[in-house]
Amino acid sequence: MQDVAVIGAGHMGTAMIAGIRKQMPDVRIEVAEQSAERVRLLRDQFGIEARDAYTPRPGTVVLLAIPPQAFEEFAARAVPGSYRDCLVISVMGGVTVAAITKLLDTQRVVRSIPNTPSEVGQGMTAFCANPSIGEADVEAARRVLSAIGGVLRVADETLLDDASALCGGGPAFVAHIAGAFADFALRAGFDASQARAIICQVLRGTADLLELTRRDPEEVARQVMTPGGTTERGMSVLRQRNLHDVITEALDSAAARSRELGAIGK
Ligand SMILES: NC(=O)c1ccc[n+]([C@@H]2O[C@H](COP(=O)([O-])OP(=O)(O)OC[C@H]3O[C@@H](n4cnc5c(N)ncnc54)[C@H](OP(=O)(O)O)[C@@H]3O)[C@@H](O)[C@H]2O)c1
């Protein structure tokens, strides 16, 4: 496997470093990071000496994990053509394949949307490859991204804006709902650790039930609802308040914001 250079070791970059270290121990990792605090954390956590700037080396997989707003300035500092012998994998929200190929002057670009469960190896990453790159690059990208969890390739790049809402934002939306469960549990008299144990197992169990039985989500919900029973009573509140539409509206807004951010580099 090629060497990997991680540019930007914030939340996402650090999760990727941890995943690659664990799943691909033979891969050499170099890091460019401009925050002194993060540089210190990298030294303590991984024994990696990060630099504040990056000069591309041929044959390297470059993982771009800087904020989207920092990308134009980062690219402006690159020597034209210097990324052509690297495979560039971006995790930057909203920055298109076209913008990355143009600003970094290379065709070898994969754009991906990971999420924060990557931190515990349970990420879900959707990615889209520039159509002009070879299958070897696509497979290399798939291998690197698999180090942090599940991976899904999409052919149509516009789906990445929706994946940004679903995969990128999904953990926030689900955690927000988990927060309501936690408030209820604490109010009812469970202690914080009991509440956490219940919520995590309910989330995990529901996810496994959906995945392993391949049942439709509404069918899973219906199965819990005995007519006249407790869940049916609770569900009627969710339906009256139209929680389903509130959530789809939140996803629509998140996807629209991703499209707005897609203006970067155009
Ligand atoms: N967090 C998520 O759930 C998630 C999901 C999908 C995609 N993403 C994408 O992942 C990227 C990183 O997100 P994050 O949450 O990890 O952000 P973050 O925690 O702010 O990390 C970004 C890091 O990059 C550093 N940086 C900025 N410009 C740099 C440069 N030119 N060279 C080297 N380092 C530089 C920043 O340093 P300073 O703080 O000093 O600027 C910061 O430490 C973003 O593009 C985001 O859209 C994030």
The ligand as an SDF file (V2000), in Angstrom:
LIG
                    3D

 48 52  0  0  0  0  0  0  0  0999 V2000
  -16.7600   16.4220   11.2300 N   0  0  0  0  0  0  0  0  0  0  0  0
  -17.5700   15.7580   10.4090 C   0  0  0  0  0  0  0  0  0  0  0  0
  -18.5560   15.0950   10.7930 O   0  0  0  0  0  0  0  0  0  0  0  0
  -17.3120   15.7310    8.9270 C   0  0  0  0  0  0  0  0  0  0  0  0
  -18.0520   14.8690    8.1210 C   0  0  0  0  0  0  0  0  0  0  0  0
  -17.7740   14.8240    6.7490 C   0  0  0  0  0  0  0  0  0  0  0  0
  -16.7920   15.6600    6.2330 C   0  0  0  0  0  0  0  0  0  0  0  0
  -16.1160   16.5110    7.0490 N   0  0  0  0  0  0  0  0  0  0  0  0
  -15.1100   17.3980    6.4520 C   0  0  0  0  0  0  0  0  0  0  0  0
  -13.8610   17.1020    7.0160 O   0  0  0  0  0  0  0  0  0  0  0  0
  -13.0610   18.2780    6.9720 C   0  0  0  0  0  0  0  0  0  0  0  0
  -12.4640   18.4810    8.3430 C   0  0  0  0  0  0  0  0  0  0  0  0
  -13.5340   18.5890    9.2820 O   0  0  0  0  0  0  0  0  0  0  0  0
  -13.2290   18.4960   10.8330 P   0  0  0  0  0  0  0  0  0  0  0  0
  -14.5270   18.4020   11.5300 O   0  0  0  0  0  0  0  0  0  0  0  0
  -12.1660   17.4820   11.0710 O   0  0  0  0  0  0  0  0  0  0  0  0
  -12.6190   19.9890   11.0430 O   0  0  0  0  0  0  0  0  0  0  0  0
  -11.5810   20.4820   12.1350 P   0  0  0  0  0  0  0  0  0  0  0  0
  -11.7270   19.6720   13.3810 O   0  0  0  0  0  0  0  0  0  0  0  0
  -11.7030   21.9820   12.2010 O   0  0  0  0  0  0  0  0  0  0  0  0
  -10.1580   20.0910   11.5140 O   0  0  0  0  0  0  0  0  0  0  0  0
   -9.5650   20.7260   10.4340 C   0  0  0  0  0  0  0  0  0  0  0  0
   -8.0850   20.9100   10.7930 C   0  0  0  0  0  0  0  0  0  0  0  0
   -7.3830   21.3130    9.6110 O   0  0  0  0  0  0  0  0  0  0  0  0
   -6.4470   22.3260    9.9970 C   0  0  0  0  0  0  0  0  0  0  0  0
   -6.0830   23.0890    8.8290 N   0  0  0  0  0  0  0  0  0  0  0  0
   -6.7590   24.1250    8.2360 C   0  0  0  0  0  0  0  0  0  0  0  0
   -6.0860   24.5370    7.1270 N   0  0  0  0  0  0  0  0  0  0  0  0
   -4.9760   23.7730    7.0260 C   0  0  0  0  0  0  0  0  0  0  0  0
   -3.9000   23.7230    6.0980 C   0  0  0  0  0  0  0  0  0  0  0  0
   -3.8250   24.5600    5.0610 N   0  0  0  0  0  0  0  0  0  0  0  0
   -2.9220   22.7910    6.2940 N   0  0  0  0  0  0  0  0  0  0  0  0
   -2.9710   21.9590    7.3520 C   0  0  0  0  0  0  0  0  0  0  0  0
   -3.9740   21.9640    8.2800 N   0  0  0  0  0  0  0  0  0  0  0  0
   -4.9570   22.8570    8.1120 C   0  0  0  0  0  0  0  0  0  0  0  0
   -7.2080   23.1130   11.0500 C   0  0  0  0  0  0  0  0  0  0  0  0
   -6.3360   23.9030   11.8120 O   0  0  0  0  0  0  0  0  0  0  0  0
   -6.9160   25.2990   12.4010 P   0  0  0  0  0  0  0  0  0  0  0  0
   -7.9630   24.9340   13.3840 O   0  0  0  0  0  0  0  0  0  0  0  0
   -5.6950   25.9370   12.9950 O   0  0  0  0  0  0  0  0  0  0  0  0
   -7.4820   26.0560   11.2270 O   0  0  0  0  0  0  0  0  0  0  0  0
   -7.8670   21.9910   11.8550 C   0  0  0  0  0  0  0  0  0  0  0  0
   -6.9950   21.4870   12.8450 O   0  0  0  0  0  0  0  0  0  0  0  0
  -13.9690   19.4170    6.5410 C   0  0  0  0  0  0  0  0  0  0  0  0
  -13.7080   19.7500    5.1910 O   0  0  0  0  0  0  0  0  0  0  0  0
  -15.3570   18.8710    6.7010 C   0  0  0  0  0  0  0  0  0  0  0  0
  -16.2430   19.4020    5.7110 O   0  0  0  0  0  0  0  0  0  0  0  0
  -16.3310   16.5600    8.3830 C   0  0  0  0  0  0  0  0  0  0  0  0
  1  2  1  0
  2  3  2  0
  2  4  1  0
  4  5  1  0
  4 48  2  0
  5  6  2  0
  6  7  1  0
  7  8  2  0
  8  9  1  0
  8 48  1  0
  9 10  1  0
  9 46  1  0
 10 11  1  0
 11 12  1  0
 11 44  1  0
 12 13  1  0
 13 14  1  0
 14 15  2  0
 14 16  1  0
 14 17  1  0
 17 18  1  0
 18 19  2  0
 18 20  1  0
 18 21  1  0
 21 22  1  0
 22 23  1  0
 23 24  1  0
 23 42  1  0
 24 25  1  0
 25 26  1  0
 25 36  1  0
 26 27  1  0
 26 35  1  0
 27 28  2  0
 28 29  1  0
 29 30  1  0
 29 35  2  0
 30 31  1  0
 30 32  2  0
 32 33  1  0
 33 34  2  0
 34 35  1  0
 36 37  1  0
 36 42  1  0
 37 38  1  0
 38 39  2  0
 38 40  1  0
 38 41  1  0
 42 43  1  0
 44 45  1  0
 44 46  1  0
 46 47  1  0
M  CHG  2   8   1  16  -1
M  END
$$$$
